[in-house]
């Protein structure tokens, strides 16, 4: 059976698959991370992964593990996290989506469920990700404060733009990783896009890369903010990319301002 370029079976073709044969399901989920201990399963069980797996167990009667495109930290949000799992289901993709959604808190929305090719992998097939970080230069109101860094200070816009220019491109981002005891095959990443926007008191940083190190997006946001506050210069940031030594001026921005926007396949 043919699939599209993202490894998805056309909905009209799913019915032709043997009904009792497990299929691989590709799912896209959005969540408000405010009250969760991140995406990845933990002993606390208060993670997005744990809650989804609990629903799958209720539906299928067995523990079914899901594989996400990557983890998000406690307090970080997602517009479109991607995960996959294997299960035999004979009632169609939309009914499966509704069955999983039932019982999930309103802070989690399963946006789509589609049958994928058997070897599709949410993490290893991804060719890039997009994150967006939100900053409020004033005092964010009660309806925004959970979804941005309420900075309460102005930024030197020229310094922010100059620092963004330094960060774009193919670099070793070890100094912007929040887990320097972790072993990576390589810490070189291609930051394909770093877009900085300002509208009134609201600022957003959009990062698109072929991959991100642990806490890299929040560290990049922290460096941009501190550049705008005059605590670090663009030349210092350029030096960090070469020396691979993290300094105190590269802070990890608060989690509530970060959103996973898209996983690219």
N, C-alpha and C positions, 0 to 999 in steps of 0.2 A: 504494500500500500504506500502511495507517495505521500510525502509530507511537504509543508512549505519551508521557507528558508529558516524559520525559527524552530523547526522540528515538530510542528503541530499538525495533527491529522485534520483535514477538513471535517466539519461537523457531519456532513452528509455521508462520510465514509466510516464513522465510528460504529454504526450499526452493523457493518459487515464483519467486525472483529468477533471472534468466538466469545460468546457472552460470559462464560465462566473463566476466561483466561485473564489473569491480572494485566492491567494496563498501567502505563506510566502516565501520571497526571501532572500537568504543569499548571501552577496556581499563582495568581497575583493577589497580594493582600496589602491593604493600607491599615495603619494603626497609629493611634495616639499613644506615644510611649511614656506619657507622664507617670502613670502608676505602675508600669511594668519594670521588672529587673532585667530589661533588655530582651533581645530576640532569643538567644540560645538557652537551651534547657539548663536549669539549675536545681539544686536541692530545694529551694524555696517553692518551686513549681509555679511561681508568679512570673512567667515569661510568656511571650507570644507563642513560641514553639510548643511549650507545655500545654497551653490551652487548646491549641489546634489539635495536638496529638490526643488530648483527652476526648475531643469531639470525635475523632476518627475511631478511637477505641469504643466509644458508645455506639457508633454506627456499625462497625465491622466485628466487634467482639474481641479483637486482638490488638495488641500494641503495634501500631504502624509508625515507624520513624519517618520524619520528613527531613529533607535536605534543603537548606536555604542557600541563597546566593552568597550569603555572608552574614556576619552578625552585626547587630547594632547594640550600643551600650544602653544601660539604664537611662531612661529619660529621653532617648533619641526617637524620632518619629520616622514614619515611612509613608510615602504616597504609593509606592509600587515595589514592595519586596517580592521576590520570586522564590518559590520552593517547589519541590516535586515529591511525589510518593508513588508507591505501587499498590494497587488494589483492584480486585475484581468487582465491577459494578455494572449492572445491566439496565439502569434506568435513565441513562443520558447524563451529559455533563452538567446541565443547568440544575437538574434535580440533585445531583451530588453537591453542587455549590450551595444550594439551599439547605441541604441536610447538614452540611458542615457549619454553615452560618447560624443555624438554629442553636441556641444555647451559648453562643459566643457573646461577650460583652459588646455594647455599642461602640466601644473604642477600637474594635477590630472589625474591618469590613473585608470580606473575601470578594474581590472585584471580578475575578474570572477563574474558571476551571476548564481546562481543555486537555484532551488526550494528546500525548506527545509521542514521539518515536521512542522505542524501548531504551535507547542508549542516551537519551537527553539527560543532561545533568545541569541543575540550576546554578551550581557554582563553577564547574570546570568548563562549561560551554560559554560562559559570559566573556565578552570581549571588552567590556568596559562598564563603568557605573557613573552616575551623575548624582552628586550631593549638592544641597543648597543650604547655606547658613544665613540666618536672619539676625540683624542687629537693630536695635532701636536706640537712637542717639539721645532721646529724652527719657522720660519715665513712661514706660509702656503701660497702657491701661489694663485693668484686670482681665480683659478678654484677649489680650495679646501676650501678657507677660509669661505665660506658660510655653510660648512658642517662639521666643526670641531672647537674645541677650540684651537686657535693658541696661544700657551703658551709662546713660545720663551725662554724656560728654560729647563734644564735637571732635571730629577727626580731621587731620590734615589730608585732604583728598588727593593732593599731588603725591604725597608720600605713600598713600595706599596704592595708588595706580602704579607708581614706580616699583614698589615691592611686588605687586602682582606680575609685572613684566618680568622680573627676575625669576619668579617661581614657575612661570609657564615653560613647558618643554620637557625634555628627557633628562632627569636628574636622579641622583641617589638621595632619597628622602629619609634616610636613617635618622637624621636629627629631628625629624618631624613625626617620629613614631613614639607612641606612648608606652611601648613595651620593649625596651631595649635588651631584655634578656631572652627574647623570642628568636628562634632560628628561622631565618628566611632563606629561600634558595637565592633570591636576589632582592635588594631593597631599592633597585632602580625602577622608577615608574615614569610613565609618559603622561604628564599633566597636559592633556590636549587642549583644554579650555579652562580659563579662569576668568570669569566675567564678573565685574563689579558694577553694581547698580545702586543709585541713590534716588529716592523719591521722597522729598520732604525730610522727615526725621528717620525714615526707614531705609536701611541699607541691606543689600543681599550679596553674598558671594556664591557664585555657582562654580563648582569644580567638576570637571569631567576628565577621567583618567582611565587607563587600561586596567588599573587596579589601585587599591588603597592599602597602606599599612595600617596597623591598629592605631586608632585615634588620629590618623593623619589628617583627615578633613578638619577636625576640631583644632588641631595644632596649626594648620594653615590659617584658619580663621583667627586664631589667637595671635599669630605673627602679624597678620594684616592689621588687626586692631591696634596692636602695640606699635606698629610702624606709624599708624595714624595718630597715636598719642605721643610720638617722638621718643619712645623707649628703645627702639631699634631702627637702624638705618637699612636701606636697600642693600648697601655694600656688606653689611653684617650678615644679611640673609644669604647673599651670594657666597660668602665665606663658609657659612654653615653647610651649604650644599656640597662644598669641597672637603671640609674637615670632618664632617659627619659627627660633630659634637654638639649635643643639645645644650642650650643655655637657658637661664631663668627667664629671659625675655620672650622665649617661645612658650607661651602658656597654652594649656589645653582649654579652649573655650567651653563654657557651660553646655551641657548636653541638650537642653531644651530648645536651643536655636537651630539644631541640625535636623535636616530631613533627607532621607534617601528618596531621590526623585525618580530614578529609572535604572533598570539593569539592561544593558545593551547586549544583544545576541547577534 
